[in-house]
Amino acid sequence: MPETVMIIDDNEVNRAMLRELFATAGCNAACFDHPDAALAALGEAAPSAFVVDYHLPVMDGVTFAQKAVEADARVAERTFVFFTGDTKVAENADLTFLNDAQIFLKPATLNTIKQAVLGRSHVDG
């Protein structure tokens, strides 16, 4: 059974590109435009990795990750890839509560994001 990558981004075009990127690598993509919807689906989706836009409606990407870990402590062991256009966020984000996390500045290439997820999780590709 293919692994699942949870994608949380409020930009429809970004979600579509990321969905296709991981589909071509043989992964399922659970895509959400709102972090609350992603949190609600966390158990059902059972993602092995997360790709998260930092700037989201109602909370930032790191807050989403904190809430996800609060909901299921095993999430802290999953791969998290965050992306942002804000250099201060990239320099100052505290990701120490996550075992495997990276933050990339936009415009990070799709291949950079793919390699960060596929190279660091249990996803075959």
N, CA, C and O atoms as CSV, one atom per row, in Angstrom:
chain,resi,resn,atom,element,x,y,z
A,1,MET,N,N,0.846,-1.183,0.000
A,1,MET,CA,C,0.000,0.000,0.000
A,1,MET,C,C,0.890,1.244,0.000
A,1,MET,O,O,1.821,1.333,0.801
A,2,PRO,N,N,0.622,2.194,-0.875
A,2,PRO,CA,C,1.438,3.407,-0.936
A,2,PRO,C,C,1.332,4.236,0.345
A,2,PRO,O,O,0.307,4.234,1.026
A,3,GLU,N,N,2.409,4.936,0.648
A,3,GLU,CA,C,2.430,5.851,1.781
A,3,GLU,C,C,1.609,7.092,1.445
A,3,GLU,O,O,1.356,7.390,0.278
A,4,THR,N,N,1.199,7.810,2.489
A,4,THR,CA,C,0.397,9.016,2.304
A,4,THR,C,C,1.168,10.241,2.764
A,4,THR,O,O,1.731,10.268,3.858
A,5,VAL,N,N,1.184,11.251,1.910
A,5,VAL,CA,C,1.757,12.547,2.235
A,5,VAL,C,C,0.596,13.510,2.438
A,5,VAL,O,O,-0.240,13.677,1.550
A,6,MET,N,N,0.542,14.146,3.614
A,6,MET,CA,C,-0.494,15.138,3.885
A,6,MET,C,C,0.035,16.499,3.450
A,6,MET,O,O,1.090,16.943,3.902
A,7,ILE,N,N,-0.705,17.147,2.574
A,7,ILE,CA,C,-0.334,18.455,2.031
A,7,ILE,C,C,-1.324,19.481,2.552
A,7,ILE,O,O,-2.532,19.343,2.360
A,8,ILE,N,N,-0.806,20.518,3.216
A,8,ILE,CA,C,-1.667,21.575,3.738
A,8,ILE,C,C,-1.181,22.890,3.150
A,8,ILE,O,O,-0.107,23.381,3.496
A,9,ASP,N,N,-1.986,23.451,2.258
A,9,ASP,CA,C,-1.655,24.705,1.585
A,9,ASP,C,C,-2.959,25.348,1.144
A,9,ASP,O,O,-3.813,24.679,0.561
A,10,ASP,N,N,-3.122,26.634,1.414
A,10,ASP,CA,C,-4.359,27.311,1.028
A,10,ASP,C,C,-4.344,27.759,-0.429
A,10,ASP,O,O,-5.324,28.335,-0.901
A,11,ASN,N,N,-3.255,27.508,-1.150
A,11,ASN,CA,C,-3.164,27.855,-2.561
A,11,ASN,C,C,-3.506,26.625,-3.402
A,11,ASN,O,O,-2.811,25.610,-3.345
A,12,GLU,N,N,-4.569,26.726,-4.172
A,12,GLU,CA,C,-5.068,25.591,-4.953
A,12,GLU,C,C,-4.041,25.086,-5.964
A,12,GLU,O,O,-3.899,23.879,-6.155
A,13,VAL,N,N,-3.330,26.001,-6.607
A,13,VAL,CA,C,-2.333,25.608,-7.608
A,13,VAL,C,C,-1.195,24.837,-6.944
A,13,VAL,O,O,-0.747,23.819,-7.471
A,14,ASN,N,N,-0.728,25.314,-5.798
A,14,ASN,CA,C,0.331,24.596,-5.079
A,14,ASN,C,C,-0.111,23.195,-4.695
A,14,ASN,O,O,0.641,22.234,-4.854
A,15,ARG,N,N,-1.344,23.078,-4.185
A,15,ARG,CA,C,-1.853,21.746,-3.804
A,15,ARG,C,C,-1.875,20.812,-5.006
A,15,ARG,O,O,-1.474,19.653,-4.904
A,16,ALA,N,N,-2.341,21.315,-6.142
A,16,ALA,CA,C,-2.429,20.480,-7.344
A,16,ALA,C,C,-1.041,20.031,-7.805
A,16,ALA,O,O,-0.853,18.870,-8.168
A,17,MET,N,N,-0.077,20.939,-7.790
A,17,MET,CA,C,1.283,20.573,-8.203
A,17,MET,C,C,1.896,19.547,-7.254
A,17,MET,O,O,2.519,18.580,-7.694
A,18,LEU,N,N,1.717,19.761,-5.953
A,18,LEU,CA,C,2.272,18.826,-4.973
A,18,LEU,C,C,1.577,17.469,-5.045
A,18,LEU,O,O,2.229,16.432,-4.925
A,19,ARG,N,N,0.260,17.471,-5.240
A,19,ARG,CA,C,-0.478,16.206,-5.378
A,19,ARG,C,C,0.096,15.406,-6.541
A,19,ARG,O,O,0.374,14.215,-6.399
A,20,GLU,N,N,0.275,16.050,-7.684
A,20,GLU,CA,C,0.804,15.380,-8.869
A,20,GLU,C,C,2.246,14.918,-8.646
A,20,GLU,O,O,2.619,13.822,-9.063
A,21,LEU,N,N,3.039,15.739,-8.002
A,21,LEU,CA,C,4.427,15.402,-7.715
A,21,LEU,C,C,4.527,14.086,-6.938
A,21,LEU,O,O,5.318,13.209,-7.284
A,22,PHE,N,N,3.727,13.964,-5.899
A,22,PHE,CA,C,3.803,12.757,-5.077
A,22,PHE,C,C,3.070,11.580,-5.716
A,22,PHE,O,O,3.436,10.428,-5.481
A,23,ALA,N,N,2.043,11.849,-6.518
A,23,ALA,CA,C,1.360,10.767,-7.228
A,23,ALA,C,C,2.320,10.086,-8.205
A,23,ALA,O,O,2.308,8.862,-8.335
A,24,THR,N,N,3.149,10.877,-8.891
A,24,THR,CA,C,4.102,10.288,-9.841
A,24,THR,C,C,5.177,9.469,-9.128
A,24,THR,O,O,5.848,8.647,-9.751
A,25,ALA,N,N,5.338,9.689,-7.833
A,25,ALA,CA,C,6.291,8.899,-7.036
A,25,ALA,C,C,5.606,7.708,-6.377
A,25,ALA,O,O,6.231,6.987,-5.600
A,26,GLY,N,N,4.326,7.496,-6.679
A,26,GLY,CA,C,3.608,6.350,-6.140
A,26,GLY,C,C,3.006,6.562,-4.764
A,26,GLY,O,O,2.667,5.598,-4.078
A,27,CYS,N,N,2.872,7.806,-4.358
A,27,CYS,CA,C,2.323,8.122,-3.030
A,27,CYS,C,C,0.875,8.590,-3.140
A,27,CYS,O,O,0.457,9.134,-4.162
A,28,ASN,N,N,0.129,8.370,-2.078
A,28,ASN,CA,C,-1.183,8.989,-1.951
A,28,ASN,C,C,-0.970,10.389,-1.395
A,28,ASN,O,O,-0.064,10.610,-0.591
A,29,ALA,N,N,-1.796,11.328,-1.816
A,29,ALA,CA,C,-1.714,12.691,-1.293
A,29,ALA,C,C,-3.057,13.050,-0.680
A,29,ALA,O,O,-4.088,13.022,-1.352
A,30,ALA,N,N,-3.032,13.385,0.592
A,30,ALA,CA,C,-4.228,13.885,1.282
A,30,ALA,C,C,-4.059,15.403,1.352
A,30,ALA,O,O,-3.244,15.906,2.125
A,31,CYS,N,N,-4.827,16.123,0.546
A,31,CYS,CA,C,-4.646,17.569,0.392
A,31,CYS,C,C,-5.734,18.350,1.121
A,31,CYS,O,O,-6.913,17.998,1.087
A,32,PHE,N,N,-5.298,19.422,1.781
A,32,PHE,CA,C,-6.214,20.265,2.547
A,32,PHE,C,C,-5.861,21.728,2.350
A,32,PHE,O,O,-4.688,22.097,2.287
A,33,ASP,N,N,-6.897,22.559,2.254
A,33,ASP,CA,C,-6.681,23.993,2.111
A,33,ASP,C,C,-6.774,24.726,3.445
A,33,ASP,O,O,-6.504,25.924,3.521
A,34,HIS,N,N,-7.151,24.008,4.485
A,34,HIS,CA,C,-7.334,24.625,5.798
A,34,HIS,C,C,-6.766,23.691,6.859
A,34,HIS,O,O,-7.043,22.492,6.836
A,35,PRO,N,N,-5.977,24.221,7.787
A,35,PRO,CA,C,-5.360,23.350,8.795
A,35,PRO,C,C,-6.361,22.640,9.701
A,35,PRO,O,O,-6.095,21.521,10.137
A,36,ASP,N,N,-7.500,23.256,9.994
A,36,ASP,CA,C,-8.498,22.585,10.832
A,36,ASP,C,C,-9.035,21.327,10.156
A,36,ASP,O,O,-9.262,20.312,10.814
A,37,ALA,N,N,-9.238,21.396,8.846
A,37,ALA,CA,C,-9.707,20.215,8.105
A,37,ALA,C,C,-8.646,19.118,8.118
A,37,ALA,O,O,-8.969,17.936,8.237
A,38,ALA,N,N,-7.391,19.511,7.998
A,38,ALA,CA,C,-6.301,18.528,8.050
A,38,ALA,C,C,-6.219,17.872,9.421
A,38,ALA,O,O,-6.020,16.662,9.522
A,39,LEU,N,N,-6.371,18.667,10.473
A,39,LEU,CA,C,-6.346,18.098,11.833
A,39,LEU,C,C,-7.488,17.117,12.032
A,39,LEU,O,O,-7.307,16.070,12.653
A,40,ALA,N,N,-8.659,17.445,11.513
A,40,ALA,CA,C,-9.820,16.564,11.655
A,40,ALA,C,C,-9.615,15.236,10.928
A,40,ALA,O,O,-10.162,14.212,11.337
A,41,ALA,N,N,-8.834,15.251,9.859
A,41,ALA,CA,C,-8.624,14.040,9.051
A,41,ALA,C,C,-7.349,13.293,9.416
A,41,ALA,O,O,-7.016,12.293,8.779
A,42,LEU,N,N,-6.643,13.753,10.412
A,42,LEU,CA,C,-5.334,13.203,10.756
A,42,LEU,C,C,-5.364,11.688,10.957
A,42,LEU,O,O,-4.539,10.979,10.380
A,43,GLY,N,N,-6.283,11.187,11.751
A,43,GLY,CA,C,-6.346,9.754,12.024
A,43,GLY,C,C,-6.706,8.940,10.806
A,43,GLY,O,O,-6.133,7.875,10.573
A,44,GLU,N,N,-7.648,9.429,10.028
A,44,GLU,CA,C,-8.098,8.710,8.841
A,44,GLU,C,C,-7.020,8.681,7.756
A,44,GLU,O,O,-6.830,7.662,7.091
A,45,ALA,N,N,-6.322,9.793,7.582
A,45,ALA,CA,C,-5.310,9.885,6.525
A,45,ALA,C,C,-4.057,9.089,6.868
A,45,ALA,O,O,-3.414,8.542,5.973
A,46,ALA,N,N,-3.700,9.016,8.147
A,46,ALA,CA,C,-2.509,8.300,8.623
A,46,ALA,C,C,-1.267,8.626,7.792
A,46,ALA,O,O,-0.636,7.724,7.240
A,47,PRO,N,N,-0.917,9.906,7.699
A,47,PRO,CA,C,0.204,10.283,6.840
A,47,PRO,C,C,1.562,9.856,7.407
A,47,PRO,O,O,1.767,9.823,8.620
A,48,SER,N,N,2.471,9.535,6.501
A,48,SER,CA,C,3.849,9.237,6.891
A,48,SER,C,C,4.720,10.477,6.775
A,48,SER,O,O,5.835,10.507,7.296
A,49,ALA,N,N,4.213,11.506,6.091
A,49,ALA,CA,C,4.956,12.749,5.920
A,49,ALA,C,C,3.971,13.891,5.708
A,49,ALA,O,O,2.825,13.685,5.310
A,50,PHE,N,N,4.451,15.103,5.984
A,50,PHE,CA,C,3.641,16.313,5.857
A,50,PHE,C,C,4.405,17.350,5.039
A,50,PHE,O,O,5.605,17.541,5.231
A,51,VAL,N,N,3.706,18.011,4.132
A,51,VAL,CA,C,4.240,19.172,3.420
A,51,VAL,C,C,3.292,20.313,3.755
A,51,VAL,O,O,2.108,20.265,3.422
A,52,VAL,N,N,3.825,21.351,4.422
A,52,VAL,CA,C,2.978,22.373,5.027
A,52,VAL,C,C,3.449,23.771,4.644
A,52,VAL,O,O,4.610,24.121,4.855
A,53,ASP,N,N,2.550,24.560,4.086
A,53,ASP,CA,C,2.821,25.979,3.871
A,53,ASP,C,C,2.860,26.640,5.244
A,53,ASP,O,O,2.035,26.329,6.103
A,54,TYR,N,N,3.795,27.535,5.456
A,54,TYR,CA,C,3.884,28.174,6.778
A,54,TYR,C,C,2.703,29.100,7.038
A,54,TYR,O,O,2.131,29.089,8.128
A,55,HIS,N,N,2.337,29.900,6.041
A,55,HIS,CA,C,1.247,30.872,6.234
A,55,HIS,C,C,-0.082,30.244,5.809
A,55,HIS,O,O,-0.361,30.084,4.621
A,56,LEU,N,N,-0.885,29.895,6.802
A,56,LEU,CA,C,-2.176,29.242,6.582
A,56,LEU,C,C,-3.280,30.051,7.251
A,56,LEU,O,O,-3.001,30.879,8.119
A,57,PRO,N,N,-4.525,29.822,6.860
A,57,PRO,CA,C,-5.640,30.476,7.570
A,57,PRO,C,C,-5.683,30.015,9.027
A,57,PRO,O,O,-5.458,28.835,9.298
A,58,VAL,N,N,-5.952,30.871,9.923
A,58,VAL,CA,C,-6.171,30.697,11.369
A,58,VAL,C,C,-4.956,30.279,12.194
A,58,VAL,O,O,-4.953,30.478,13.409
A,59,MET,N,N,-3.929,29.709,11.574
A,59,MET,CA,C,-2.724,29.333,12.325
A,59,MET,C,C,-1.581,29.164,11.338
A,59,MET,O,O,-1.796,28.941,10.147
A,60,ASP,N,N,-0.360,29.275,11.854
A,60,ASP,CA,C,0.779,29.042,10.973
A,60,ASP,C,C,1.091,27.543,10.922
A,60,ASP,O,O,0.524,26.754,11.678
A,61,GLY,N,N,1.990,27.171,10.029
A,61,GLY,CA,C,2.306,25.764,9.831
A,61,GLY,C,C,2.901,25.079,11.051
A,61,GLY,O,O,2.619,23.908,11.305
A,62,VAL,N,N,3.723,25.803,11.810
A,62,VAL,CA,C,4.319,25.211,13.004
A,62,VAL,C,C,3.252,24.977,14.069
A,62,VAL,O,O,3.277,23.958,14.759
A,63,THR,N,N,2.319,25.911,14.204
A,63,THR,CA,C,1.202,25.707,15.140
A,63,THR,C,C,0.377,24.502,14.705
A,63,THR,O,O,-0.054,23.714,15.546
A,64,PHE,N,N,0.152,24.347,13.393
A,64,PHE,CA,C,-0.533,23.149,12.903
A,64,PHE,C,C,0.206,21.896,13.369
A,64,PHE,O,O,-0.415,20.962,13.876
A,65,ALA,N,N,1.529,21.875,13.198
A,65,ALA,CA,C,2.313,20.701,13.587
A,65,ALA,C,C,2.204,20.443,15.089
A,65,ALA,O,O,2.091,19.292,15.511
A,66,GLN,N,N,2.237,21.497,15.893
A,66,GLN,CA,C,2.097,21.334,17.344
A,66,GLN,C,C,0.745,20.728,17.691
A,66,GLN,O,O,0.666,19.833,18.532
A,67,LYS,N,N,-0.319,21.205,17.054
A,67,LYS,CA,C,-1.657,20.675,17.312
A,67,LYS,C,C,-1.773,19.221,16.835
A,67,LYS,O,O,-2.440,18.404,17.471
A,68,ALA,N,N,-1.126,18.911,15.723
A,68,ALA,CA,C,-1.140,17.537,15.223
A,68,ALA,C,C,-0.440,16.598,16.206
A,68,ALA,O,O,-0.910,15.486,16.446
A,69,VAL,N,N,0.676,17.042,16.772
A,69,VAL,CA,C,1.395,16.231,17.764
A,69,VAL,C,C,0.562,16.087,19.035
A,69,VAL,O,O,0.546,15.017,19.644
A,70,GLU,N,N,-0.125,17.144,19.439
A,70,GLU,CA,C,-1.013,17.058,20.609
A,70,GLU,C,C,-2.122,16.041,20.370
A,70,GLU,O,O,-2.516,15.324,21.290
A,71,ALA,N,N,-2.628,15.972,19.137
A,71,ALA,CA,C,-3.701,15.032,18.802
A,71,ALA,C,C,-3.188,13.594,18.726
A,71,ALA,O,O,-3.911,12.656,19.060
A,72,ASP,N,N,-1.944,13.424,18.286
A,72,ASP,CA,C,-1.364,12.091,18.134
A,72,ASP,C,C,0.153,12.226,18.258
A,72,ASP,O,O,0.807,12.703,17.330
A,73,ALA,N,N,0.709,11.818,19.372
A,73,ALA,CA,C,2.132,11.994,19.654
A,73,ALA,C,C,3.023,11.331,18.604
A,73,ALA,O,O,4.160,11.758,18.405
A,74,ARG,N,N,2.527,10.302,17.936
A,74,ARG,CA,C,3.331,9.629,16.906
A,74,ARG,C,C,3.653,10.539,15.736
A,74,ARG,O,O,4.612,10.292,15.004
A,75,VAL,N,N,2.865,11.586,15.551
A,75,VAL,CA,C,3.093,12.536,14.459
A,75,VAL,C,C,4.471,13.185,14.583
A,75,VAL,O,O,5.079,13.526,13.568
A,76,ALA,N,N,4.965,13.359,15.784
A,76,ALA,CA,C,6.277,13.991,15.989
A,76,ALA,C,C,7.409,13.196,15.331
A,76,ALA,O,O,8.480,13.744,15.073
A,77,GLU,N,N,7.177,11.911,15.059
A,77,GLU,CA,C,8.182,11.063,14.427
A,77,GLU,C,C,8.107,11.086,12.908
A,77,GLU,O,O,8.977,10.523,12.244
A,78,ARG,N,N,7.098,11.718,12.349
A,78,ARG,CA,C,6.921,11.776,10.900
A,78,ARG,C,C,7.797,12.875,10.296
A,78,ARG,O,O,8.269,13.765,11.004
A,79,THR,N,N,8.004,12.803,8.994
A,79,THR,CA,C,8.746,13.840,8.279
A,79,THR,C,C,7.849,15.047,8.060
A,79,THR,O,O,6.709,14.908,7.615
A,80,PHE,N,N,8.362,16.232,8.373
A,80,PHE,CA,C,7.665,17.496,8.118
A,80,PHE,C,C,8.540,18.363,7.231
A,80,PHE,O,O,9.721,18.565,7.514
A,81,VAL,N,N,7.953,18.875,6.154
A,81,VAL,CA,C,8.617,19.837,5.292
A,81,VAL,C,C,7.719,21.073,5.254
A,81,VAL,O,O,6.565,21.011,4.829
A,82,PHE,N,N,8.274,22.183,5.703
A,82,PHE,CA,C,7.563,23.463,5.689
A,82,PHE,C,C,8.166,24.333,4.593
A,82,PHE,O,O,9.355,24.223,4.291
A,83,PHE,N,N,7.342,25.203,3.994
A,83,PHE,CA,C,7.886,26.169,3.056
A,83,PHE,C,C,7.268,27.529,3.318
A,83,PHE,O,O,6.101,27.645,3.692
A,84,THR,N,N,8.089,28.564,3.109
A,84,THR,CA,C,7.681,29.933,3.396
A,84,THR,C,C,8.470,30.900,2.526
A,84,THR,O,O,9.556,30.572,2.046
A,85,GLY,N,N,7.929,32.074,2.329
A,85,GLY,CA,C,8.637,33.147,1.651
A,85,GLY,C,C,9.274,34.113,2.627
A,85,GLY,O,O,9.917,35.078,2.214
A,86,ASP,N,N,9.107,33.870,3.904
A,86,ASP,CA,C,9.553,34.773,4.959
A,86,ASP,C,C,10.880,34.295,5.544
A,86,ASP,O,O,10.918,33.286,6.248
A,87,THR,N,N,11.970,35.012,5.259
A,87,THR,CA,C,13.285,34.580,5.736
A,87,THR,C,C,13.373,34.574,7.258
A,87,THR,O,O,14.080,33.738,7.821
A,88,LYS,N,N,12.678,35.479,7.937
A,88,LYS,CA,C,12.708,35.499,9.402
A,88,LYS,C,C,12.088,34.232,9.972
A,88,LYS,O,O,12.592,33.680,10.950
A,89,VAL,N,N,11.004,33.768,9.370
A,89,VAL,CA,C,10.380,32.521,9.812
A,89,VAL,C,C,11.359,31.372,9.624
A,89,VAL,O,O,11.535,30.546,10.520
A,90,ALA,N,N,11.990,31.322,8.468
A,90,ALA,CA,C,12.922,30.226,8.181
A,90,ALA,C,C,14.079,30.212,9.168
A,90,ALA,O,O,14.565,29.142,9.535
A,91,GLU,N,N,14.522,31.371,9.596
A,91,GLU,CA,C,15.646,31.456,10.519
A,91,GLU,C,C,15.238,31.200,11.970
A,91,GLU,O,O,16.045,30.704,12.756
A,92,ASN,N,N,14.004,31.531,12.334
A,92,ASN,CA,C,13.607,31.529,13.744
A,92,ASN,C,C,12.589,30.459,14.147
A,92,ASN,O,O,12.278,30.333,15.332
A,93,ALA,N,N,12.072,29.699,13.206
A,93,ALA,CA,C,11.055,28.698,13.540
A,93,ALA,C,C,11.641,27.624,14.462
A,93,ALA,O,O,12.696,27.058,14.178
A,94,ASP,N,N,10.957,27.357,15.548
A,94,ASP,CA,C,11.385,26.321,16.491
A,94,ASP,C,C,10.709,25.009,16.114
A,94,ASP,O,O,9.518,24.817,16.355
A,95,LEU,N,N,11.474,24.126,15.531
A,95,LEU,CA,C,10.963,22.825,15.103
A,95,LEU,C,C,11.514,21.693,15.961
A,95,LEU,O,O,11.455,20.528,15.566
A,96,THR,N,N,12.044,22.026,17.122
A,96,THR,CA,C,12.701,21.024,17.958
A,96,THR,C,C,11.747,19.963,18.510
A,96,THR,O,O,12.195,18.896,18.931
A,97,PHE,N,N,10.458,20.235,18.514
A,97,PHE,CA,C,9.494,19.248,19.000
A,97,PHE,C,C,9.231,18.153,17.968
A,97,PHE,O,O,8.558,17.165,18.261
A,98,LEU,N,N,9.765,18.333,16.760
A,98,LEU,CA,C,9.617,17.344,15.695
A,98,LEU,C,C,10.935,16.605,15.503
A,98,LEU,O,O,12.008,17.203,15.582
A,99,ASN,N,N,10.849,15.310,15.254
A,99,ASN,CA,C,12.039,14.497,15.082
A,99,ASN,C,C,12.722,14.746,13.736
A,99,ASN,O,O,13.947,14.676,13.642
A,100,ASP,N,N,11.941,15.034,12.700
A,100,ASP,CA,C,12.467,15.109,11.336
A,100,ASP,C,C,11.769,16.244,10.604
A,100,ASP,O,O,10.702,16.042,10.022
A,101,ALA,N,N,12.359,17.441,10.625
A,101,ALA,CA,C,11.704,18.603,10.025
A,101,ALA,C,C,12.708,19.487,9.312
A,101,ALA,O,O,13.848,19.650,9.747
A,102,GLN,N,N,12.256,20.049,8.211
A,102,GLN,CA,C,13.031,21.020,7.453
A,102,GLN,C,C,12.108,22.155,7.060
A,102,GLN,O,O,10.898,21.974,6.927
A,103,ILE,N,N,12.701,23.341,6.875
A,103,ILE,CA,C,11.941,24.470,6.367
A,103,ILE,C,C,12.689,25.029,5.170
A,103,ILE,O,O,13.900,25.246,5.229
A,104,PHE,N,N,11.966,25.259,4.085
A,104,PHE,CA,C,12.545,25.765,2.850
A,104,PHE,C,C,11.959,27.117,2.517
A,104,PHE,O,O,10.781,27.382,2.759
A,105,LEU,N,N,12.799,27.966,1.960
A,105,LEU,CA,C,12.335,29.260,1.479
A,105,LEU,C,C,11.786,29.121,0.068
A,105,LEU,O,O,12.348,28.398,-0.755
A,106,LYS,N,N,10.687,29.814,-0.209
A,106,LYS,CA,C,10.181,29.888,-1.574
A,106,LYS,C,C,11.125,30.798,-2.355
A,106,LYS,O,O,11.604,31.787,-1.801
A,107,PRO,N,N,11.395,30.511,-3.566
A,107,PRO,CA,C,10.792,29.433,-4.338
A,107,PRO,C,C,11.614,28.149,-4.278
A,107,PRO,O,O,12.517,27.959,-5.093
A,108,ALA,N,N,11.324,27.292,-3.354
A,108,ALA,CA,C,11.957,25.973,-3.323
A,108,ALA,C,C,11.419,25.189,-4.517
A,108,ALA,O,O,10.237,25.286,-4.846
A,109,THR,N,N,12.268,24.432,-5.149
A,109,THR,CA,C,11.802,23.663,-6.299
A,109,THR,C,C,10.964,22.479,-5.834
A,109,THR,O,O,11.100,22.014,-4.703
A,110,LEU,N,N,10.113,22.006,-6.701
A,110,LEU,CA,C,9.318,20.824,-6.385
A,110,LEU,C,C,10.229,19.631,-6.113
A,110,LEU,O,O,9.941,18.821,-5.232
A,111,ASN,N,N,11.309,19.518,-6.851
A,111,ASN,CA,C,12.232,18.402,-6.623
A,111,ASN,C,C,12.893,18.483,-5.257
A,111,ASN,O,O,13.149,17.451,-4.638
A,112,THR,N,N,13.173,19.689,-4.775
A,112,THR,CA,C,13.746,19.851,-3.437
A,112,THR,C,C,12.766,19.341,-2.388
A,112,THR,O,O,13.154,18.620,-1.469
A,113,ILE,N,N,11.500,19.715,-2.527
A,113,ILE,CA,C,10.472,19.271,-1.588
A,113,ILE,C,C,10.294,17.752,-1.683
A,113,ILE,O,O,10.218,17.063,-0.666
A,114,LYS,N,N,10.231,17.249,-2.897
A,114,LYS,CA,C,10.073,15.800,-3.100
A,114,LYS,C,C,11.224,15.036,-2.455
A,114,LYS,O,O,10.996,14.053,-1.750
A,115,GLN,N,N,12.455,15.477,-2.687
A,115,GLN,CA,C,13.609,14.786,-2.121
A,115,GLN,C,C,13.592,14.843,-0.597
A,115,GLN,O,O,13.941,13.865,0.064
A,116,ALA,N,N,13.190,15.977,-0.036
A,116,ALA,CA,C,13.136,16.107,1.419
A,116,ALA,C,C,12.141,15.120,2.013
A,116,ALA,O,O,12.383,14.567,3.086
A,117,VAL,N,N,11.032,14.896,1.331
A,117,VAL,CA,C,10.014,13.964,1.840
A,117,VAL,C,C,10.399,12.511,1.536
A,117,VAL,O,O,10.413,11.669,2.434
A,118,LEU,N,N,10.702,12.229,0.299
A,118,LEU,CA,C,10.960,10.838,-0.091
A,118,LEU,C,C,12.283,10.328,0.438
A,118,LEU,O,O,12.428,9.136,0.707
A,119,GLY,N,N,13.235,11.203,0.586
A,119,GLY,CA,C,14.534,10.791,1.078
A,119,GLY,C,C,14.603,10.646,2.581
A,119,GLY,O,O,15.561,10.082,3.110
A,120,ARG,N,N,13.587,11.155,3.280
A,120,ARG,CA,C,13.662,11.188,4.731
A,120,ARG,C,C,12.505,10.464,5.399
A,120,ARG,O,O,12.438,10.436,6.628
A,121,SER,N,N,11.599,9.883,4.638
A,121,SER,CA,C,10.489,9.162,5.265
A,121,SER,C,C,10.540,7.703,4.815
A,121,SER,O,O,11.510,7.272,4.192
A,122,HIS,N,N,9.518,6.969,5.126
A,122,HIS,CA,C,9.442,5.575,4.736
A,122,HIS,C,C,8.808,5.397,3.365
A,122,HIS,O,O,8.462,4.282,2.976
A,123,VAL,N,N,8.656,6.497,2.631
A,123,VAL,CA,C,8.029,6.452,1.314
A,123,VAL,C,C,9.031,5.905,0.315
A,123,VAL,O,O,10.180,6.345,0.276
A,124,ASP,N,N,8.602,4.949,-0.489
A,124,ASP,CA,C,9.452,4.433,-1.564
A,124,ASP,C,C,9.308,5.353,-2.755
A,124,ASP,O,O,8.211,5.847,-3.016
A,125,GLY,N,N,10.351,5.592,-3.464
A,125,GLY,CA,C,10.234,6.439,-4.630
A,125,GLY,C,C,11.525,6.653,-5.259
A,125,GLY,O,O,11.611,7.352,-6.268
